[in-house]
Amino acid sequence: IGAVAQVEHSALSEGIKSAIISLIQQYEKVEGLSYMTINGTAEQLLWGMDDPIMRILYTFKLTPSPRFALQTNGSTDPDALTKATVVHTGLDDVHMVNAYSLYHGRNSSGCWASHDANHINGSEGTMFGPITDRTISTTIYNEQLYRSIDLSYVSDSHFASIPCYRYELPQWALQNVTYNPTNAAYYAYKYTGMLNLTRCASNVPLWISKGMFLDTDTRIRSNVTMDREPNKTLDETYICVEPNTGVVVDGHKRVQINVQLQHFNATGYVGAL
């Protein structure tokens, strides 16, 4: 029924519509198929099962795939289903709710200079355990930063009349070794306020900062033309957590991706680069 309706509402000519509907109805009679319900194992329904009607629709570009799946898996990795992401349920420790045990089959990011820096812990940032002490940091693992970060309590707040605790990305997390020697594990030897992702990004000189270079080295801002000055309200990363449930009710992840460029000494058309 759904397949026929999809054809009827398509932009095909009436003749082609009629031919496709006829094919679908013949398949249903021959195969004894009923599209009011679909029977299959949990794995088939979630990750894909062969479907004759879907093949017909796919032939005429009416569906993006010839297979039916409730949960499509965009990974090309053949081991994608075995490289699971595992989180704690909180059964043994309620404060560990939603914290990673494995992230895509691993517990280490593998690109930093120490075991602690590489270790994946914390949650993905949408839910934590109940917060009994607001001054204790909440830990998240951010896949764009390839690292876990402790977010620091800033203030009590409200979102849609819901009382919550506001946590922000602390300055010390992105400071260079001059201000925070422990960040040597993140190769923070140059600019403060920026995270050097060069080794994590196959030696591409990528640097992560807060939006508009908020809290970064003043030498950076003085050498970059921007539309406006950094603004904590607009450029700060934060989350607001309802303390009893640990659920994040408000938040913004604001990171800026920067590429370091160097002058190339040459002549001709590229001499001014």
N, C-alpha and C positions, 0 to 999 in steps of 0.2 A: 504493500500500500504506500509506504513512504517512498519507494523507488519510483513508482508510477507518478506520484505527486511531484517528485523532483523533476521528472521529465516534462510533465505538463506545464510547469512553471519556468522551463528553460527558454532560451532564445532561439531554439531550433525551429526549422520550418515545420508546418503541420504534417507534411508527408513523412519526414524523418521521425517526428514524435510518435506518429502512429506505428511506424515500423519497430521502433525501440520498445514501445509498450507491448506490442504483440510478442516480441522476443521474450520479454520479462514474463508475460502471462504463460507462454509455452514452457519456460523453465519451471515455473511454479507447478504446472500440471505434471510435467515429466518427473521432476525431482521430488514432488510432494512437499514443496517448501511453503512455509507460512511465515510471512514477515510481520505478523503481529507479535511474534516472539522469536528469539534466536537462541538456540541451545549450543553450548560450548563449554569447555573447561574454563576455569578462571584465567589461566595463562592465555588461552586463545582470545577470550573476550578483551583482556587487558592489552595484550601485545600484538594481536593480529591473527586473523583466520581467513582462509581462502573463501571467497564468496562469489558465486556465479553472477549474481545481479550486480555486484560492485564491479565485476570485470566488464560487463556490458556498459555500465555508466562510464567507466574509466576509458573505454574505447572511444567514446564520444566526448571525452574531456568534461564530463559532468561531475566528476569526483576526483580529488587529488591522488587517490591510491586505489588499486584494484583489491585491496584487502580491507576488511573491517577491523577496527581497533578502537577501544574506548580510550586507551592511553598510548599515544604514539611515542616512540623512542627515537629522538633525533640523532642519537649517537651512531657513528659508524664503527665503533669499537665492538668486535664480536664478543668481548667479555663484559659488555656494559651491564648485563643483568647480574653478573656475579660480583662486580665491583660495587657492592652496596654501600649506601650511606646509612649508618646506624646511629640512632640517638637513644639516650637514656629515657626510660619511661617514668622514672621517679619512684618506682616501687621500693627500692632499697634506701633511697635518699631523695626526698621530695625537692630538695634544692638543686638536684641534677636534671630536672625535667627539661627535655629537649636539647640537652647538651650533647655534642658529638662524641661518639665513641670511635666511629670511622667516617671519613669523608671520601666518597668514591673509592672505598676499599683501602684507604690508607689513613694513618694518624700523624703523618709528618708531611709538611710542604716540600721539604728537601732542597730549598734553594738558599737558606740562610746559614750563618756561620756557627751556630750552636744548636744543641739538642733542644733546649728550652725555646729558642726562637722558632725552630721548625715545628714544634709540637702543636697539633691541632686540638684546641679545647674551646669550651664555650658553645653557645648556640648560634644559629644563623641570624638571630636578632629579632625574631618576632614573638618569642615566648621564653620565659625563664621560670624558675621555681618561685614560690612565695618569698617576698622580700621582708625579712624580719629586722634587718639593720640597713637602713637606707644609705649609710656611709660606706658600705662595702661595695666595691666596684662590680659591675656586671660584665661578663666576658663574652665577646662575640668572635666568631671566625669569619673573616671577610675574604671571599675567594678572589676579588679583584686586587686585594692587597697581599694575597698569599700569606697571611699571618693572622694570628689571634691578637685581639686588642682588648684591654680593660677600659670600659667606659666609666667615667667618674661622675658621681652624684653632684648635681649642681644646685637643685632647689626643688621644693614641693611645687606642683603645678596642677592645672586642671585642663581637661580636654572634653568638650561637650558635657560639662558639669561632672565629669568623672575625676575624682582626686587621683593624682598620679605623681610619680617621682621622675624628674627629668635628669637624664644622663647625657654627657657630651664626650666627644673625642678629646682627651686631654692634650695639652701642648707637649708634655714630655714624651708622648708616644712618637712624635715626628721630629724631635729635637736631635741635633747632631751631637757628636761625642763631647764637644766642648761643654755643652749644657747637661747632657745625660750620657755618661760613659757607657752605661749598659747597652746603649743602642749601637755599639760597635758590632754587635751580632747582626745588625741589619745594614751594615756597610754605610753607616751615617757619618761619613768623614768629611762631607763637603757642606752642602747647604742645610741650614736648620729649617724645620717646618716642612720638609719634603722627604718622601720615602723613595729610596733608590731601588727600582725594580729591574735594573739592568741584568742581573744574574738570573732573575726569575723569568725574564722575557727574551731568552736566547741571545743575550748580549745586545739587545736593542736598548739605546739609552733612554729608557722611560723613567719618569719621575712622577710620583703622585703627591698632590698637595690638597689642601682645603680649597674651596672655591675662591677664585680671584686672588690666589696666593695669600689667603688669610693666615696670619701667624707665621709667615715664612720670612726668610732672610731679606732684609731691606734691599740688599744688592739685586735681588731678583726683580722686585717690583720697580726699582729705578731703571731697569734695562728693558722693561716690557711695557708697551703701550696698551692700556686697558680702557674699556668704556667707562668704568667707574672704579672707585676705591673699594677695597674689601669691606664687607658689612657682616658683622656677626649674626644679625638676624636673618640675612639672606644666604649666607655662605657656610654656616656652621652645621656639622653633622650632629644629630641628637635623636634620642628616643624618649618617649614618655611611657612609663610602665605602671600599670595598675598593681599596687603592691600585694593585694590578697591573692590574686590569681597568677601574677607574673606575666600577664598578657600585655604586649605593647599596643597602646591605643592611639599613638601618634608618633611620628618620626620622619626624619629626612636623612637620606644618605647622599651627602654632597661632596663628591671627590672630583678633582680636576686632573686630567691626564696630560702630562707635559712631555715633550720630546726635546732633548738637548741637541742643538745644532751647532756646528763649528764652521768657521770661515774656511773656505776651500781656496787655496792659492792656485790660481790658474789664469789663463789669458783668454781673450776672445769673449764669447757670449756668456761664459760662466764665471768670468773674472770678478764680477761684482757680487757674487753670492757669498 
